[in-house]
């Protein structure tokens, strides 16, 4: 589908037909990205979307351990005792 850039003040815009908006599931806010010379319009992702699933997969793979073990402090070495 072809479209024409239209002037909107000092900017330019593209009018999206209603069926395109509906099929893409777009609402009021959108996210714009440029990829290899193309403008990609998508619904904004929720912050941290997919983090829970990624953490679950990391745990199942045993890849959820600290990269560097914490260095004990003087308090932990001298005064702290587990009972």
mmCIF file as gemmi writes it, N, C-alpha and C atoms, coordinates in Angstrom:
data_model
loop_
_atom_site.group_PDB
_atom_site.id
_atom_site.type_symbol
_atom_site.label_atom_id
_atom_site.label_alt_id
_atom_site.label_comp_id
_atom_site.label_asym_id
_atom_site.label_entity_id
_atom_site.label_seq_id
_atom_site.pdbx_PDB_ins_code
_atom_site.Cartn_x
_atom_site.Cartn_y
_atom_site.Cartn_z
_atom_site.occupancy
_atom_site.B_iso_or_equiv
_atom_site.pdbx_formal_charge
_atom_site.auth_seq_id
_atom_site.auth_asym_id
_atom_site.pdbx_PDB_model_num
ATOM 1 N N . UNK Axp A 1 ? 0.84 -1.169 0 1 0 ? 1 A 1
ATOM 2 C CA . UNK Axp A 1 ? 0 0 0 1 0 ? 1 A 1
ATOM 3 C C . UNK Axp A 1 ? 0.889 1.238 0 1 0 ? 1 A 1
ATOM 4 N N . UNK Axp A 2 ? 0.61 2.158 -0.848 1 0 ? 2 A 1
ATOM 5 C CA . UNK Axp A 2 ? 1.368 3.4 -0.909 1 0 ? 2 A 1
ATOM 6 C C . UNK Axp A 2 ? 0.632 4.483 -0.142 1 0 ? 2 A 1
ATOM 7 N N . UNK Axp A 3 ? 1.395 5.421 0.391 1 0 ? 3 A 1
ATOM 8 C CA . UNK Axp A 3 ? 0.818 6.58 1.082 1 0 ? 3 A 1
ATOM 9 C C . UNK Axp A 3 ? 1.693 7.779 0.751 1 0 ? 3 A 1
ATOM 10 N N . UNK Axp A 4 ? 1.178 8.956 1.015 1 0 ? 4 A 1
ATOM 11 C CA . UNK Axp A 4 ? 1.91 10.186 0.727 1 0 ? 4 A 1
ATOM 12 C C . UNK Axp A 4 ? 2.2 10.904 2.04 1 0 ? 4 A 1
ATOM 13 N N . UNK Axp A 5 ? 3.415 11.454 2.161 1 0 ? 5 A 1
ATOM 14 C CA . UNK Axp A 5 ? 3.744 12.279 3.319 1 0 ? 5 A 1
ATOM 15 C C . UNK Axp A 5 ? 2.993 13.6 3.217 1 0 ? 5 A 1
ATOM 16 N N . UNK Axp A 6 ? 2.377 14.018 4.298 1 0 ? 6 A 1
ATOM 17 C CA . UNK Axp A 6 ? 1.646 15.291 4.311 1 0 ? 6 A 1
ATOM 18 C C . UNK Axp A 6 ? 2.305 16.234 5.304 1 0 ? 6 A 1
ATOM 19 N N . UNK Axp A 7 ? 2.202 17.517 5.058 1 0 ? 7 A 1
ATOM 20 C CA . UNK Axp A 7 ? 2.773 18.52 5.96 1 0 ? 7 A 1
ATOM 21 C C . UNK Axp A 7 ? 1.911 18.659 7.204 1 0 ? 7 A 1
ATOM 22 N N . UNK Axp A 8 ? 2.584 18.664 8.356 1 0 ? 8 A 1
ATOM 23 C CA . UNK Axp A 8 ? 1.935 18.928 9.642 1 0 ? 8 A 1
ATOM 24 C C . UNK Axp A 8 ? 2.859 19.901 10.363 1 0 ? 8 A 1
ATOM 25 N N . UNK Axp A 9 ? 2.619 21.193 10.191 1 0 ? 9 A 1
ATOM 26 C CA . UNK Axp A 9 ? 3.527 22.199 10.738 1 0 ? 9 A 1
ATOM 27 C C . UNK Axp A 9 ? 4.872 22.076 10.061 1 0 ? 9 A 1
ATOM 28 N N . UNK Axp A 10 ? 5.954 21.991 10.856 1 0 ? 10 A 1
ATOM 29 C CA . UNK Axp A 10 ? 7.299 21.818 10.31 1 0 ? 10 A 1
ATOM 30 C C . UNK Axp A 10 ? 7.646 20.347 10.088 1 0 ? 10 A 1
ATOM 31 N N . UNK Axp A 11 ? 6.729 19.46 10.417 1 0 ? 11 A 1
ATOM 32 C CA . UNK Axp A 11 ? 6.977 18.023 10.29 1 0 ? 11 A 1
ATOM 33 C C . UNK Axp A 11 ? 6.201 17.46 9.108 1 0 ? 11 A 1
ATOM 34 N N . UNK Axp A 12 ? 6.303 16.169 8.952 1 0 ? 12 A 1
ATOM 35 C CA . UNK Axp A 12 ? 5.531 15.45 7.939 1 0 ? 12 A 1
ATOM 36 C C . UNK Axp A 12 ? 4.872 14.266 8.62 1 0 ? 12 A 1
ATOM 37 N N . UNK Axp A 13 ? 3.766 13.807 8.075 1 0 ? 13 A 1
ATOM 38 C CA . UNK Axp A 13 ? 3.047 12.678 8.652 1 0 ? 13 A 1
ATOM 39 C C . UNK Axp A 13 ? 2.476 11.791 7.576 1 0 ? 13 A 1
ATOM 40 N N . UNK Axp A 14 ? 1.993 10.648 7.995 1 0 ? 14 A 1
ATOM 41 C CA . UNK Axp A 14 ? 1.351 9.689 7.105 1 0 ? 14 A 1
ATOM 42 C C . UNK Axp A 14 ? -0.009 9.37 7.709 1 0 ? 14 A 1
ATOM 43 N N . UNK Axp A 15 ? -1.055 9.419 6.909 1 0 ? 15 A 1
ATOM 44 C CA . UNK Axp A 15 ? -2.383 9.013 7.365 1 0 ? 15 A 1
ATOM 45 C C . UNK Axp A 15 ? -2.5 7.504 7.19 1 0 ? 15 A 1
ATOM 46 N N . UNK Axp A 16 ? -2.854 6.841 8.282 1 0 ? 16 A 1
ATOM 47 C CA . UNK Axp A 16 ? -3.03 5.392 8.217 1 0 ? 16 A 1
ATOM 48 C C . UNK Axp A 16 ? -4.514 5.074 8.085 1 0 ? 16 A 1
ATOM 49 N N . UNK Axp A 17 ? -4.882 4.257 7.118 1 0 ? 17 A 1
ATOM 50 C CA . UNK Axp A 17 ? -6.284 3.872 6.981 1 0 ? 17 A 1
ATOM 51 C C . UNK Axp A 17 ? -6.765 3.086 8.205 1 0 ? 17 A 1
ATOM 52 N N . UNK Axp A 18 ? -8.029 3.247 8.542 1 0 ? 18 A 1
ATOM 53 C CA . UNK Axp A 18 ? -8.603 2.598 9.714 1 0 ? 18 A 1
ATOM 54 C C . UNK Axp A 18 ? -8.388 1.08 9.716 1 0 ? 18 A 1
ATOM 55 N N . UNK Axp A 19 ? -8.55 0.366 8.596 1 0 ? 19 A 1
ATOM 56 C CA . UNK Axp A 19 ? -8.31 -1.087 8.609 1 0 ? 19 A 1
ATOM 57 C C . UNK Axp A 19 ? -6.858 -1.444 8.962 1 0 ? 19 A 1
ATOM 58 N N . UNK Axp A 20 ? -5.897 -0.625 8.535 1 0 ? 20 A 1
ATOM 59 C CA . UNK Axp A 20 ? -4.485 -0.871 8.861 1 0 ? 20 A 1
ATOM 60 C C . UNK Axp A 20 ? -4.27 -0.71 10.363 1 0 ? 20 A 1
ATOM 61 N N . UNK Axp A 21 ? -4.84 0.336 10.936 1 0 ? 21 A 1
ATOM 62 C CA . UNK Axp A 21 ? -4.721 0.589 12.376 1 0 ? 21 A 1
ATOM 63 C C . UNK Axp A 21 ? -5.328 -0.57 13.158 1 0 ? 21 A 1
ATOM 64 N N . UNK Axp A 22 ? -6.506 -1.022 12.733 1 0 ? 22 A 1
ATOM 65 C CA . UNK Axp A 22 ? -7.179 -2.125 13.423 1 0 ? 22 A 1
ATOM 66 C C . UNK Axp A 22 ? -6.386 -3.423 13.313 1 0 ? 22 A 1
ATOM 67 N N . UNK Axp A 23 ? -5.899 -3.73 12.119 1 0 ? 23 A 1
ATOM 68 C CA . UNK Axp A 23 ? -5.152 -4.978 11.916 1 0 ? 23 A 1
ATOM 69 C C . UNK Axp A 23 ? -3.859 -4.995 12.72 1 0 ? 23 A 1
ATOM 70 N N . UNK Axp A 24 ? -3.209 -3.841 12.844 1 0 ? 24 A 1
ATOM 71 C CA . UNK Axp A 24 ? -1.956 -3.75 13.602 1 0 ? 24 A 1
ATOM 72 C C . UNK Axp A 24 ? -2.202 -3.65 15.107 1 0 ? 24 A 1
ATOM 73 N N . UNK Axp A 25 ? -3.447 -3.423 15.509 1 0 ? 25 A 1
ATOM 74 C CA . UNK Axp A 25 ? -3.764 -3.313 16.933 1 0 ? 25 A 1
ATOM 75 C C . UNK Axp A 25 ? -3.241 -2.031 17.556 1 0 ? 25 A 1
ATOM 76 N N . UNK Axp A 26 ? -3.159 -0.965 16.763 1 0 ? 26 A 1
ATOM 77 C CA . UNK Axp A 26 ? -2.64 0.303 17.265 1 0 ? 26 A 1
ATOM 78 C C . UNK Axp A 26 ? -3.73 1.069 18.007 1 0 ? 26 A 1
ATOM 79 N N . UNK Axp A 27 ? -3.296 1.832 19.011 1 0 ? 27 A 1
ATOM 80 C CA . UNK Axp A 27 ? -4.231 2.685 19.746 1 0 ? 27 A 1
ATOM 81 C C . UNK Axp A 27 ? -3.706 4.11 19.682 1 0 ? 27 A 1
ATOM 82 N N . UNK Axp A 28 ? -3.91 4.895 20.71 1 0 ? 28 A 1
ATOM 83 C CA . UNK Axp A 28 ? -3.503 6.302 20.696 1 0 ? 28 A 1
ATOM 84 C C . UNK Axp A 28 ? -1.99 6.477 20.633 1 0 ? 28 A 1
ATOM 85 N N . UNK Axp A 29 ? -1.24 5.777 21.482 1 0 ? 29 A 1
ATOM 86 C CA . UNK Axp A 29 ? 0.221 5.908 21.52 1 0 ? 29 A 1
ATOM 87 C C . UNK Axp A 29 ? 0.865 4.811 20.688 1 0 ? 29 A 1
ATOM 88 N N . UNK Axp A 30 ? 1.906 5.174 19.963 1 0 ? 30 A 1
ATOM 89 C CA . UNK Axp A 30 ? 2.652 4.2 19.165 1 0 ? 30 A 1
ATOM 90 C C . UNK Axp A 30 ? 4.138 4.388 19.424 1 0 ? 30 A 1
ATOM 91 N N . UNK Axp A 31 ? 4.903 3.39 19.04 1 0 ? 31 A 1
ATOM 92 C CA . UNK Axp A 31 ? 6.353 3.434 19.152 1 0 ? 31 A 1
ATOM 93 C C . UNK Axp A 31 ? 6.924 3.461 17.741 1 0 ? 31 A 1
ATOM 94 N N . UNK Axp A 32 ? 7.879 4.357 17.5 1 0 ? 32 A 1
ATOM 95 C CA . UNK Axp A 32 ? 8.504 4.467 16.183 1 0 ? 32 A 1
ATOM 96 C C . UNK Axp A 32 ? 9.947 3.997 16.263 1 0 ? 32 A 1
ATOM 97 N N . UNK Axp A 33 ? 10.364 3.223 15.288 1 0 ? 33 A 1
ATOM 98 C CA . UNK Axp A 33 ? 11.752 2.778 15.188 1 0 ? 33 A 1
ATOM 99 C C . UNK Axp A 33 ? 12.167 2.85 13.724 1 0 ? 33 A 1
ATOM 100 N N . UNK Axp A 34 ? 13.442 3.07 13.503 1 0 ? 34 A 1
ATOM 101 C CA . UNK Axp A 34 ? 13.983 3.039 12.141 1 0 ? 34 A 1
ATOM 102 C C . UNK Axp A 34 ? 14.868 1.806 12.051 1 0 ? 34 A 1
ATOM 103 N N . UNK Axp A 35 ? 14.552 0.94 11.098 1 0 ? 35 A 1
ATOM 104 C CA . UNK Axp A 35 ? 15.322 -0.297 10.889 1 0 ? 35 A 1
ATOM 105 C C . UNK Axp A 35 ? 15.673 -0.415 9.421 1 0 ? 35 A 1
ATOM 106 N N . UNK Axp A 36 ? 16.959 -0.376 9.135 1 0 ? 36 A 1
ATOM 107 C CA . UNK Axp A 36 ? 17.456 -0.554 7.762 1 0 ? 36 A 1
ATOM 108 C C . UNK Axp A 36 ? 16.715 0.313 6.754 1 0 ? 36 A 1
ATOM 109 N N . UNK Axp A 37 ? 16.545 1.574 7.098 1 0 ? 37 A 1
ATOM 110 C CA . UNK Axp A 37 ? 15.918 2.509 6.175 1 0 ? 37 A 1
ATOM 111 C C . UNK Axp A 37 ? 14.409 2.465 6.142 1 0 ? 37 A 1
ATOM 112 N N . UNK Axp A 38 ? 13.785 1.7 7.044 1 0 ? 38 A 1
ATOM 113 C CA . UNK Axp A 38 ? 12.325 1.621 7.102 1 0 ? 38 A 1
ATOM 114 C C . UNK Axp A 38 ? 11.844 2.151 8.449 1 0 ? 38 A 1
ATOM 115 N N . UNK Axp A 39 ? 10.708 2.82 8.446 1 0 ? 39 A 1
ATOM 116 C CA . UNK Axp A 39 ? 10.092 3.291 9.685 1 0 ? 39 A 1
ATOM 117 C C . UNK Axp A 39 ? 9.101 2.222 10.131 1 0 ? 39 A 1
ATOM 118 N N . UNK Axp A 40 ? 9.267 1.739 11.361 1 0 ? 40 A 1
ATOM 119 C CA . UNK Axp A 40 ? 8.391 0.707 11.91 1 0 ? 40 A 1
ATOM 120 C C . UNK Axp A 40 ? 7.522 1.342 12.981 1 0 ? 40 A 1
ATOM 121 N N . UNK Axp A 41 ? 6.207 1.217 12.832 1 0 ? 41 A 1
ATOM 122 C CA . UNK Axp A 41 ? 5.245 1.747 13.797 1 0 ? 41 A 1
ATOM 123 C C . UNK Axp A 41 ? 4.642 0.55 14.53 1 0 ? 41 A 1
ATOM 124 N N . UNK Axp A 42 ? 4.709 0.555 15.866 1 0 ? 42 A 1
ATOM 125 C CA . UNK Axp A 42 ? 4.16 -0.56 16.639 1 0 ? 42 A 1
ATOM 126 C C . UNK Axp A 42 ? 3.525 -0.049 17.921 1 0 ? 42 A 1
ATOM 127 N N . UNK Axp A 43 ? 2.751 -0.921 18.56 1 0 ? 43 A 1
ATOM 128 C CA . UNK Axp A 43 ? 2.188 -0.584 19.867 1 0 ? 43 A 1
ATOM 129 C C . UNK Axp A 43 ? 3.328 -0.538 20.874 1 0 ? 43 A 1
ATOM 130 N N . UNK Axp A 44 ? 3.271 0.409 21.806 1 0 ? 44 A 1
ATOM 131 C CA . UNK Axp A 44 ? 4.348 0.459 22.8 1 0 ? 44 A 1
ATOM 132 C C . UNK Axp A 44 ? 4.308 -0.758 23.704 1 0 ? 44 A 1
ATOM 133 N N . UNK Axp A 45 ? 5.474 -1.261 24.039 1 0 ? 45 A 1
ATOM 134 C CA . UNK Axp A 45 ? 5.571 -2.403 24.947 1 0 ? 45 A 1
ATOM 135 C C . UNK Axp A 45 ? 5.551 -1.9 26.375 1 0 ? 45 A 1
ATOM 136 N N . UNK Axp A 46 ? 4.988 -2.7 27.232 1 0 ? 46 A 1
ATOM 137 C CA . UNK Axp A 46 ? 4.982 -2.359 28.65 1 0 ? 46 A 1
ATOM 138 C C . UNK Axp A 46 ? 6.415 -2.417 29.18 1 0 ? 46 A 1
ATOM 139 N N . UNK Axp A 47 ? 6.766 -1.541 30.122 1 0 ? 47 A 1
ATOM 140 C CA . UNK Axp A 47 ? 8.11 -1.616 30.703 1 0 ? 47 A 1
ATOM 141 C C . UNK Axp A 47 ? 8.361 -3.014 31.263 1 0 ? 47 A 1
ATOM 142 N N . UNK Axp A 48 ? 9.531 -3.531 31.002 1 0 ? 48 A 1
ATOM 143 C CA . UNK Axp A 48 ? 9.964 -4.84 31.482 1 0 ? 48 A 1
ATOM 144 C C . UNK Axp A 48 ? 9.123 -5.996 30.927 1 0 ? 48 A 1
ATOM 145 N N . UNK Axp A 49 ? 8.475 -5.767 29.81 1 0 ? 49 A 1
ATOM 146 C CA . UNK Axp A 49 ? 7.677 -6.836 29.192 1 0 ? 49 A 1
ATOM 147 C C . UNK Axp A 49 ? 8.585 -8.009 28.855 1 0 ? 49 A 1
ATOM 148 N N . UNK Axp A 50 ? 8.187 -9.196 29.244 1 0 ? 50 A 1
ATOM 149 C CA . UNK Axp A 50 ? 8.949 -10.403 28.953 1 0 ? 50 A 1
ATOM 150 C C . UNK Axp A 50 ? 10.025 -10.741 29.963 1 0 ? 50 A 1
ATOM 151 N N . UNK Axp A 51 ? 10.259 -9.873 30.946 1 0 ? 51 A 1
ATOM 152 C CA . UNK Axp A 51 ? 11.315 -10.135 31.927 1 0 ? 51 A 1
ATOM 153 C C . UNK Axp A 51 ? 11.015 -11.373 32.762 1 0 ? 51 A 1
ATOM 154 N N . UNK Axp A 52 ? 9.774 -11.568 33.182 1 0 ? 52 A 1
ATOM 155 C CA . UNK Axp A 52 ? 9.429 -12.714 34.026 1 0 ? 52 A 1
ATOM 156 C C . UNK Axp A 52 ? 9.693 -14.02 33.287 1 0 ? 52 A 1
ATOM 157 N N . UNK Axp A 53 ? 9.286 -14.087 32.023 1 0 ? 53 A 1
ATOM 158 C CA . UNK Axp A 53 ? 9.515 -15.293 31.23 1 0 ? 53 A 1
ATOM 159 C C . UNK Axp A 53 ? 11.012 -15.529 31.018 1 0 ? 53 A 1
ATOM 160 N N . UNK Axp A 54 ? 11.764 -14.47 30.766 1 0 ? 54 A 1
ATOM 161 C CA . UNK Axp A 54 ? 13.215 -14.612 30.583 1 0 ? 54 A 1
ATOM 162 C C . UNK Axp A 54 ? 13.872 -15.102 31.872 1 0 ? 54 A 1
ATOM 163 N N . UNK Axp A 55 ? 13.431 -14.589 33.019 1 0 ? 55 A 1
ATOM 164 C CA . UNK Axp A 55 ? 13.989 -15.026 34.302 1 0 ? 55 A 1
ATOM 165 C C . UNK Axp A 55 ? 13.67 -16.493 34.559 1 0 ? 55 A 1
ATOM 166 N N . UNK Axp A 56 ? 12.462 -16.917 34.205 1 0 ? 56 A 1
ATOM 167 C CA . UNK Axp A 56 ? 12.081 -18.322 34.376 1 0 ? 56 A 1
ATOM 168 C C . UNK Axp A 56 ? 12.966 -19.229 33.525 1 0 ? 56 A 1
ATOM 169 N N . UNK Axp A 57 ? 13.197 -18.846 32.261 1 0 ? 57 A 1
ATOM 170 C CA . UNK Axp A 57 ? 14.049 -19.651 31.376 1 0 ? 57 A 1
ATOM 171 C C . UNK Axp A 57 ? 15.488 -19.695 31.892 1 0 ? 57 A 1
ATOM 172 N N . UNK Axp A 58 ? 15.983 -18.563 32.388 1 0 ? 58 A 1
ATOM 173 C CA . UNK Axp A 58 ? 17.347 -18.538 32.938 1 0 ? 58 A 1
ATOM 174 C C . UNK Axp A 58 ? 17.449 -19.472 34.143 1 0 ? 58 A 1
ATOM 175 N N . UNK Axp A 59 ? 16.438 -19.458 35.015 1 0 ? 59 A 1
ATOM 176 C CA . UNK Axp A 59 ? 16.461 -20.317 36.198 1 0 ? 59 A 1
ATOM 177 C C . UNK Axp A 59 ? 16.447 -21.789 35.788 1 0 ? 59 A 1
ATOM 178 N N . UNK Axp A 60 ? 15.599 -22.131 34.833 1 0 ? 60 A 1
ATOM 179 C CA . UNK Axp A 60 ? 15.525 -23.521 34.369 1 0 ? 60 A 1
ATOM 180 C C . UNK Axp A 60 ? 16.845 -23.977 33.759 1 0 ? 60 A 1
ATOM 181 N N . UNK Axp A 61 ? 17.558 -23.056 33.118 1 0 ? 61 A 1
ATOM 182 C CA . UNK Axp A 61 ? 18.844 -23.398 32.498 1 0 ? 61 A 1
ATOM 183 C C . UNK Axp A 61 ? 19.998 -23.319 33.494 1 0 ? 61 A 1
ATOM 184 N N . UNK Axp A 62 ? 19.709 -22.91 34.744 1 0 ? 62 A 1
ATOM 185 C CA . UNK Axp A 62 ? 20.767 -22.777 35.746 1 0 ? 62 A 1
ATOM 186 C C . UNK Axp A 62 ? 21.668 -21.592 35.49 1 0 ? 62 A 1
ATOM 187 N N . UNK Axp A 63 ? 21.16 -20.616 34.755 1 0 ? 63 A 1
ATOM 188 C CA . UNK Axp A 63 ? 21.971 -19.462 34.372 1 0 ? 63 A 1
ATOM 189 C C . UNK Axp A 63 ? 21.557 -18.206 35.135 1 0 ? 63 A 1
ATOM 190 N N . UNK Axp A 64 ? 21.097 -18.391 36.379 1 0 ? 64 A 1
ATOM 191 C CA . UNK Axp A 64 ? 20.632 -17.252 37.164 1 0 ? 64 A 1
ATOM 192 C C . UNK Axp A 64 ? 21.487 -17.021 38.41 1 0 ? 64 A 1
ATOM 193 N N . UNK Axp A 65 ? 22.75 -17.386 38.322 1 0 ? 65 A 1
ATOM 194 C CA . UNK Axp A 65 ? 23.671 -17.192 39.437 1 0 ? 65 A 1
ATOM 195 C C . UNK Axp A 65 ? 24.436 -15.88 39.255 1 0 ? 65 A 1
ATOM 196 N N . UNK Axp A 66 ? 24.884 -15.269 40.36 1 0 ? 66 A 1
ATOM 197 C CA . UNK Axp A 66 ? 25.654 -14.02 40.241 1 0 ? 66 A 1
ATOM 198 C C . UNK Axp A 66 ? 26.922 -14.241 39.421 1 0 ? 66 A 1
ATOM 199 N N . UNK Axp A 67 ? 27.3 -13.243 38.639 1 0 ? 67 A 1
ATOM 200 C CA . UNK Axp A 67 ? 28.537 -13.336 37.857 1 0 ? 67 A 1
ATOM 201 C C . UNK Axp A 67 ? 29.75 -13.219 38.761 1 0 ? 67 A 1
ATOM 202 N N . UNK Axp A 68 ? 29.625 -12.413 39.816 1 0 ? 68 A 1
ATOM 203 C CA . UNK Axp A 68 ? 30.716 -12.218 40.773 1 0 ? 68 A 1
ATOM 204 C C . UNK Axp A 68 ? 30.137 -12.437 42.161 1 0 ? 68 A 1
ATOM 205 N N . UNK Axp A 69 ? 30.786 -13.271 42.939 1 0 ? 69 A 1
ATOM 206 C CA . UNK Axp A 69 ? 30.302 -13.5 44.298 1 0 ? 69 A 1
ATOM 207 C C . UNK Axp A 69 ? 30.59 -12.261 45.139 1 0 ? 69 A 1
ATOM 208 N N . UNK Axp A 70 ? 29.66 -11.887 46.032 1 0 ? 70 A 1
ATOM 209 C CA . UNK Axp A 70 ? 29.868 -10.702 46.855 1 0 ? 70 A 1
ATOM 210 C C . UNK Axp A 70 ? 31.054 -10.881 47.804 1 0 ? 70 A 1
ATOM 211 N N . UNK Axp A 71 ? 31.75 -9.796 48.037 1 0 ? 71 A 1
ATOM 212 C CA . UNK Axp A 71 ? 32.88 -9.802 48.969 1 0 ? 71 A 1
ATOM 213 C C . UNK Axp A 71 ? 32.356 -9.592 50.383 1 0 ? 71 A 1
ATOM 214 N N . UNK Axp A 72 ? 32.674 -10.494 51.309 1 0 ? 72 A 1
ATOM 215 C CA . UNK Axp A 72 ? 32.172 -10.319 52.674 1 0 ? 72 A 1
ATOM 216 C C . UNK Axp A 72 ? 32.762 -9.066 53.324 1 0 ? 72 A 1
ATOM 217 N N . UNK Axp A 73 ? 31.961 -8.439 54.15 1 0 ? 73 A 1
ATOM 218 C CA . UNK Axp A 73 ? 32.424 -7.258 54.883 1 0 ? 73 A 1
ATOM 219 C C . UNK Axp A 73 ? 32.977 -7.671 56.24 1 0 ? 73 A 1
ATOM 220 N N . UNK Axp A 74 ? 33.631 -6.76 56.916 1 0 ? 74 A 1
ATOM 221 C CA . UNK Axp A 74 ? 34.171 -7.034 58.253 1 0 ? 74 A 1
ATOM 222 C C . UNK Axp A 74 ? 33.049 -7.446 59.195 1 0 ? 74 A 1
ATOM 223 N N . UNK Axp A 75 ? 31.897 -6.808 59.095 1 0 ? 75 A 1
ATOM 224 C CA . UNK Axp A 75 ? 30.756 -7.142 59.935 1 0 ? 75 A 1
ATOM 225 C C . UNK Axp A 75 ? 30.385 -8.606 59.763 1 0 ? 75 A 1
ATOM 226 N N . UNK Axp A 76 ? 30.344 -9.073 58.538 1 0 ? 76 A 1
ATOM 227 C CA . UNK Axp A 76 ? 29.964 -10.464 58.293 1 0 ? 76 A 1
ATOM 228 C C . UNK Axp A 76 ? 31.031 -11.429 58.791 1 0 ? 76 A 1
ATOM 229 N N . UNK Axp A 77 ? 32.282 -11.075 58.679 1 0 ? 77 A 1
ATOM 230 C CA . UNK Axp A 77 ? 33.358 -11.969 59.106 1 0 ? 77 A 1
ATOM 231 C C . UNK Axp A 77 ? 33.526 -11.99 60.623 1 0 ? 77 A 1
ATOM 232 N N . UNK Axp A 78 ? 33.397 -10.822 61.296 1 0 ? 78 A 1
ATOM 233 C CA . UNK Axp A 78 ? 33.695 -10.724 62.725 1 0 ? 78 A 1
ATOM 234 C C . UNK Axp A 78 ? 32.479 -10.869 63.629 1 0 ? 78 A 1
ATOM 235 N N . UNK Axp A 79 ? 31.346 -10.295 63.246 1 0 ? 79 A 1
ATOM 236 C CA . UNK Axp A 79 ? 30.252 -10.179 64.192 1 0 ? 79 A 1
ATOM 237 C C . UNK Axp A 79 ? 29.024 -11.022 63.864 1 0 ? 79 A 1
ATOM 238 N N . UNK Axp A 80 ? 28.889 -11.494 62.656 1 0 ? 80 A 1
ATOM 239 C CA . UNK Axp A 80 ? 27.663 -12.165 62.26 1 0 ? 80 A 1
ATOM 240 C C . UNK Axp A 80 ? 27.799 -13.669 62.473 1 0 ? 80 A 1
ATOM 241 N N . UNK Axp A 81 ? 26.834 -14.23 63.162 1 0 ? 81 A 1
ATOM 242 C CA . UNK Axp A 81 ? 26.834 -15.696 63.38 1 0 ? 81 A 1
ATOM 243 C C . UNK Axp A 81 ? 25.433 -16.22 63.114 1 0 ? 81 A 1
ATOM 244 N N . UNK Axp A 82 ? 25.34 -17.241 62.274 1 0 ? 82 A 1
ATOM 245 C CA . UNK Axp A 82 ? 24.06 -17.885 62.013 1 0 ? 82 A 1
ATOM 246 C C . UNK Axp A 82 ? 23.775 -18.844 63.164 1 0 ? 82 A 1
ATOM 247 N N . UNK Axp A 83 ? 22.564 -18.916 63.55 1 0 ? 83 A 1
ATOM 248 C CA . UNK Axp A 83 ? 22.182 -19.842 64.643 1 0 ? 83 A 1
ATOM 249 C C . UNK Axp A 83 ? 21.217 -20.86 64.12 1 0 ? 83 A 1
